[in-house]
Amino acid sequence: MEADSLQFLKDLMAAPSPSGFEQPAQKVVRERMQQFADEVRTDVHGNVIGVKNPDAAFRVMLAGHCDEIGLMITHVDEQGFCYFASIGGYDPPVLLGQRVTVHGPKGPVPGVIGRKPIHLMDDEDRKKPVKVEDLWIDIGARKRKDALSVVQVGSHVTLIAPFLQLRHGLAVSRGFDDKVGAFAVAEALRLVSHKKLDIGVYAVSTVQEEIGLRGATTSAFGIDPKVGIAVDVGFASDCPGIDKKKVGEVMLGKGPILHRGANINPVLEDLIERTARKKRIPFQMQAEPRATGTDANVIQVNRAGVATALVSVPNRYMHTPVEMISLADLENTAKLIAAVLEEIKPDSDFTP
């Protein structure tokens, strides 16, 4: 990955973006797109949209959601301990002992997630599953009034889990789901920014996917594309405990995941697969017998229907602070989408 692109990725991963609080990460995306897009705008929902050829009649929408799962303060007790709910799907045991940032009205506030020590639990307590309501955030406050001077009910919270590069081109961070999607669509737009295309390309860093595919719903309606390609993360099965019979055989470093199923337009999927072979970009295949649960789901059923596909970056340990991807897979995802854009013409027909 080029140094400039890697720095963009690092900046994006460092910016907080739990659903409903996308501004810091979206600012990073917007500043990046402004370097090469013909037009960049942010809609009322918070989606950032970078455009090439805004006057073209044939519009292709690329979507990667920028929001990550997080927490929200729901109550501050008299001692100043902060209770919270999950924004998106955190597995409660993952939260034990984590360091966090509470995004308060005056700025970030550090804290930790605590619970009763195991030494003080009886046998029955030790057998009980971890529940979010039994955990709290300790910001070191003396009393409730002290805590409320820097946080408030409704403050968003993110875990402190920075970007880290590992061996063999792997990287780990919180929020790869799905800031890598926002990265990939922005990079694809950059790669075609100097190409002569006869179509309009709308690269959208969407919001609030984790709480109901909301940003993709509104931005797709506004753009009214003929083709939509969503970029998300997919389950890697090359680690212990993953049943390949259910997930398929997906490995880090073996290329992006393509998908077949009812949510995917077969003509567009065939074009993506042929393009990957033509450009010698490695890819893996995954079956999708139902709706994918990604932005592709709502883009497909926008207005009178959109020819839609999904390209995914293999990801280990999804919805944890240590999500793991291959940087090569991410780079190849952007390259593949850019190559597909060059293959789409104003008279392309995606009718099955």
Phi and psi in degrees as a GROMACS rama.xvg file:
@    title "Ramachandran Plot"
@    xaxis  label "Phi"
@    yaxis  label "Psi"
@TYPE xy
-60.7946  148.47  GLU-2
-58.1813  -40.131  ALA-3
-65.0542  -40.8009  ASP-4
-69.5967  -39.1418  SER-5
-62.7958  -39.125  LEU-6
-65.784  -38.6911  GLN-7
-58.9122  -43.9982  PHE-8
-62.5911  -45.5522  LEU-9
-61.9179  -42.2828  LYS-10
-63.9188  -39.3445  ASP-11
-66.5316  -41.6919  LEU-12
-68.8751  -27.8542  MET-13
-77.2881  -18.9676  ALA-14
-87.4246  129.563  ALA-15
-71.7862  147.022  PRO-16
-159.073  50.2772  SER-17
-63.1407  151.247  PRO-18
-52.3504  130.164  SER-19
92.7467  -2.05463  GLY-20
-144.136  58.0813  PHE-21
-89.2841  -5.90843  GLU-22
-55.6145  -47.5538  GLN-23
-59.5067  -48.3464  PRO-24
-68.491  -39.7496  ALA-25
-65.3957  -31.0414  GLN-26
-63.0739  -40.1959  LYS-27
-62.5298  -44.1604  VAL-28
-64.6494  -45.4258  VAL-29
-60.7895  -44.5635  ARG-30
-64.2212  -34.9225  GLU-31
-67.171  -47.961  ARG-32
-64.6072  -32.0411  MET-33
-63.5263  -15.5002  GLN-34
-76.3721  -20.0565  GLN-35
-144.117  -11.9537  PHE-36
-79.9166  153.077  ALA-37
-70.0481  -29.5411  ASP-38
-155.364  137.937  GLU-39
-133.421  131.184  VAL-40
-142.411  158.71  ARG-41
-118.282  126.76  THR-42
-86.2417  177.697  ASP-43
-65.2827  -21.7295  VAL-44
-82.4472  -19.045  HIS-45
107.338  -2.0967  GLY-46
-65.9647  134.833  ASN-47
-99.5021  126.955  VAL-48
-123.769  114.679  ILE-49
-102.609  133.762  GLY-50
-125.239  137.791  VAL-51
-115.639  131.955  LYS-52
60.7108  61.706  ASN-53
-64.0059  -17.5366  PRO-54
-90.6825  -4.93294  ASP-55
-68.4025  141.277  ALA-56
-76.3803  -34.4517  ALA-57
-89.8912  112.237  PHE-58
-110.554  132.914  ARG-59
-114.247  127.694  VAL-60
-104.814  128.066  MET-61
-107.994  134.381  LEU-62
-134.629  125.864  ALA-63
-135.187  125.291  GLY-64
-81.3314  135.369  HIS-65
-91.6015  -16.5981  CYS-66
-76.1598  146.482  ASP-67
-117.872  161.902  GLU-68
-69.8185  154.875  ILE-69
-162.56  -159.038  GLY-70
-132.174  164.152  LEU-71
-140.37  133.57  MET-72
-68.129  127.454  ILE-73
-112.38  -22.1943  THR-74
-161.01  141.624  HIS-75
-120.744  120.8  VAL-76
-84.4277  179.346  ASP-77
-64.203  -24.7048  GLU-78
-86.476  -5.86425  GLN-79
93.624  9.00563  GLY-80
-82.371  139.048  PHE-81
-105.663  123.071  CYS-82
-97.5995  157.092  TYR-83
-149.137  163.89  PHE-84
-121.823  162.738  ALA-85
-89.0413  137.053  SER-86
-101.069  104.566  ILE-87
88.4021  -171.709  GLY-88
-99.1643  72.6916  GLY-89
-80.6801  136.264  TYR-90
-78.8754  116.205  ASP-91
-49.5665  -40.4724  PRO-92
-59.3608  -26.6693  PRO-93
-62.7568  -26.2026  VAL-94
-81.3616  -16.0702  LEU-95
-60.2841  127.146  LEU-96
71.9775  12.6856  GLY-97
-79.5048  147.543  GLN-98
-86.7162  142.064  ARG-99
-136.266  163.565  VAL-100
-118.251  122.042  THR-101
-92.8809  124.652  VAL-102
-90.2951  85.7449  HIS-103
-82.4224  172.882  GLY-104
-65.877  -20.099  PRO-105
-106.051  2.02865  LYS-106
131.821  179.784  GLY-107
-68.523  141.199  PRO-108
-126.681  121.758  VAL-109
-75.8689  151.843  PRO-110
-163.433  -179.847  GLY-111
-135.829  152.125  VAL-112
-92.6617  124.203  ILE-113
-121.227  164.805  GLY-114
-159.124  175.521  ARG-115
-58.4801  132.565  LYS-116
-60.4209  148.186  PRO-117
-61.7857  -27.5451  ILE-118
-61.8264  -28.0296  HIS-119
-98.8457  5.11868  LEU-120
-92.0699  143.393  MET-121
-83.7638  175.54  ASP-122
-59.2037  -37.8037  ASP-123
-67.0778  -41.6783  GLU-124
-62.1755  -37.7043  ASP-125
-66.7637  -26.208  ARG-126
-83.9255  -16.5586  LYS-127
-74.7432  143.718  LYS-128
-67.159  151.133  PRO-129
-71.0347  131.39  VAL-130
-118.71  143.387  LYS-131
-58.3209  -36.8371  VAL-132
-68.8313  -12.0129  GLU-133
-93.8843  3.00131  ASP-134
-110.904  160.898  LEU-135
-149.29  164.716  TRP-136
-107.548  127.898  ILE-137
-106.832  113.488  ASP-138
-101.828  8.41936  ILE-139
81.9867  18.0511  GLY-140
-72.9931  149.639  ALA-141
-82.1761  -41.4358  ARG-142
-146.849  176.537  LYS-143
-57.4255  -45.2715  ARG-144
-60.5202  -40.002  LYS-145
-63.4973  -44.9904  ASP-146
-63.1335  -43.3594  ALA-147
-71.9441  -6.46906  LEU-148
-77.6455  -15.2858  SER-149
-128.727  -17.1303  VAL-150
-129.367  169.934  VAL-151
-149.398  159.867  GLN-152
-59.4163  127.568  VAL-153
99.4997  -6.39308  GLY-154
-63.6583  138.911  SER-155
-86.1353  153.905  HIS-156
-135.051  135.309  VAL-157
-125.044  150.274  THR-158
-76.2346  148.399  LEU-159
-88.9766  102.983  ILE-160
-151.493  83.2882  ALA-161
-72.111  161.907  PRO-162
-60.3508  133.49  PHE-163
-142.504  128.686  LEU-164
-89.517  135.198  GLN-165
-111.261  -169.13  LEU-166
-68.7772  154.982  ARG-167
58.0068  35.4442  HIS-168
76.8034  14.8487  GLY-169
-91.4664  155.634  LEU-170
-141.571  154.508  ALA-171
-133.912  144.61  VAL-172
-171.501  162.38  SER-173
-77.0789  152.708  ARG-174
78.4954  9.10386  GLY-175
-56.2194  -31.3314  PHE-176
-85.7316  98.918  ASP-177
-135.019  43.5864  ASP-178
-63.5319  -23.0518  LYS-179
-65.9504  -27.8842  VAL-180
-68.4817  -44.4977  GLY-181
-62.2985  -39.9479  ALA-182
-60.6763  -48.2714  PHE-183
-64.7971  -40.9506  ALA-184
-71.5227  -34.7255  VAL-185
-66.2373  -41.6134  ALA-186
-66.2892  -39.2553  GLU-187
-61.9257  -41.2847  ALA-188
-62.8107  -40.1758  LEU-189
-62.4905  -41.614  ARG-190
-66.2317  -28.0123  LEU-191
-101.656  2.90819  VAL-192
-61.5323  -27.9433  SER-193
-105.187  8.65793  HIS-194
-89.571  153.124  LYS-195
-88.8659  106.183  LYS-196
-115.677  147.692  LEU-197
-102.714  12.5985  ASP-198
-122.031  159.718  ILE-199
-91.4487  133.573  GLY-200
-114.094  125.941  VAL-201
-119.705  102.915  TYR-202
-92.3758  117.358  ALA-203
-116.727  122.517  VAL-204
-89.5695  98.6111  SER-205
-84.3942  162.473  THR-206
-117.937  159.867  VAL-207
55.8629  33.6354  GLN-208
-65.9135  -39.9745  GLU-209
-67.3933  -16.4407  GLU-210
-116.334  25.6411  ILE-211
130.58  24.1947  GLY-212
57.2338  34.7961  LEU-213
-73.6407  -45.4375  ARG-214
-64.9725  -38.9492  GLY-215
-66.7389  -33.9381  ALA-216
-61.818  -49.1155  THR-217
-74.5955  -40.2076  THR-218
-69.9333  -37.2217  SER-219
-63.899  -38.9239  ALA-220
-62.9743  -41.5195  PHE-221
-70.0442  -38.1366  GLY-222
-79.2226  -36.8763  ILE-223
55.3076  61.2082  ASP-224
-79.5322  159.623  PRO-225
-90.0657  -27.4624  LYS-226
-132.03  140.268  VAL-227
-134.193  131.417  GLY-228
-122.697  116.103  ILE-229
-93.9104  145.73  ALA-230
-121.931  123.887  VAL-231
-140.312  -171.968  ASP-232
-101.235  153.198  VAL-233
-127.067  160.579  GLY-234
-72.5356  120.245  PHE-235
-79.4577  140.296  ALA-236
-111.407  15.0734  SER-237
-97.2188  40.9821  ASP-238
-142.657  162.654  CYS-239
-59.1818  145.151  PRO-240
88.1391  -2.75958  GLY-241
-98.0143  126.548  ILE-242
-86.4265  109.413  ASP-243
-64.3286  -23.7174  LYS-244
-67.1551  -24.917  LYS-245
-96.0156  -40.244  LYS-246
-96.2334  -28.3924  VAL-247
96.0471  173.48  GLY-248
-97.3883  102.821  GLU-249
-128.894  127.093  VAL-250
-124.004  148.237  MET-251
-67.6602  137.745  LEU-252
86.9763  0.168405  GLY-253
-104.834  11.5479  LYS-254
106.706  165.421  GLY-255
-64.5742  161.271  PRO-256
-95.4013  129.5  ILE-257
-100.423  161.108  LEU-258
-133.367  143.753  HIS-259
-123.606  135.438  ARG-260
160.424  -176.029  GLY-261
-65.0497  -25.5974  ALA-262
-78.5785  -8.8139  ASN-263
-114.592  126.641  ILE-264
-67.9517  123.019  ASN-265
-66.7459  -30.8934  PRO-266
-69.7669  -43.1443  VAL-267
-67.1874  -41.1529  LEU-268
-61.9607  -40.8168  GLU-269
-63.9943  -38.763  ASP-270
-63.7754  -42.5755  LEU-271
-63.8449  -43.2468  ILE-272
-65.1214  -44.1506  GLU-273
-63.8326  -38.3576  ARG-274
-65.4719  -40.3257  THR-275
-60.8157  -43.007  ALA-276
-66.0919  -41.9504  ARG-277
-61.3405  -41.2284  LYS-278
-90.7604  1.97392  LYS-279
56.6486  42.6962  ARG-280
-96.8382  121.168  ILE-281
-66.0514  147.361  PRO-282
-149.35  163.742  PHE-283
-126.398  158.781  GLN-284
-120.001  141.635  MET-285
-136.015  139.422  GLN-286
-84.52  140.345  ALA-287
-130.485  84.1172  GLU-288
-70.2697  -16.2481  PRO-289
-128.464  -173.121  ARG-290
-58.9318  146.05  ALA-291
-79.0773  -17.9329  THR-292
74.8178  20.0954  GLY-293
-119.794  179.212  THR-294
-56.3641  -25.8576  ASP-295
-58.8145  -30.2917  ALA-296
-61.5291  -47.5884  ASN-297
-84.6875  -28.5875  VAL-298
-62.1045  -40.8023  ILE-299
-57.9921  -38.6135  GLN-300
-101.225  17.2863  VAL-301
-68.3875  135.142  ASN-302
47.9657  -119.613  ARG-303
-90.3589  6.1125  ALA-304
111.115  144.021  GLY-305
-130.322  136.054  VAL-306
-68.926  113.051  ALA-307
-124.398  146.929  THR-308
-140.36  163.947  ALA-309
-128.796  130.209  LEU-310
-120.983  127.804  VAL-311
-121.738  148.301  SER-312
-96.5447  121.411  VAL-313
-57.154  137.984  PRO-314
-141.925  125.718  ASN-315
-91.7729  149.034  ARG-316
63.0846  44.2826  TYR-317
-59.546  144.8  MET-318
60.6381  39.4324  HIS-319
-131.394  171.135  THR-320
-75.1423  -2.53081  PRO-321
-125.144  44.7503  VAL-322
-60.2562  140.695  GLU-323
-127.548  133.189  MET-324
-135.134  169.204  ILE-325
-98.5987  127.98  SER-326
-63.7183  -30.6928  LEU-327
-66.0916  -40.4863  ALA-328
-61.1576  -42.3733  ASP-329
-64.5834  -45.2671  LEU-330
-61.9945  -41.8813  GLU-331
-68.3495  -28.7111  ASN-332
-62.1688  -48.7371  THR-333
-63.6033  -42.1977  ALA-334
-63.1077  -41.0758  LYS-335
-65.0696  -45.5073  LEU-336
-63.6773  -41.2655  ILE-337
-61.0532  -41.2935  ALA-338
-65.6886  -38.0741  ALA-339
-64.5192  -39.6  VAL-340
-58.7518  -35.1713  LEU-341
-71.2448  -20.3818  GLU-342
-86.7101  -18.6395  GLU-343
-85.2716  130.04  ILE-344
-116.505  162.77  LYS-345
-60.0795  -24.224  PRO-346
-101.182  11.9257  ASP-347
-61.4544  135.996  SER-348
-114.361  119.385  ASP-349
-108.064  19.9629  PHE-350
-67.358  125.015  THR-351
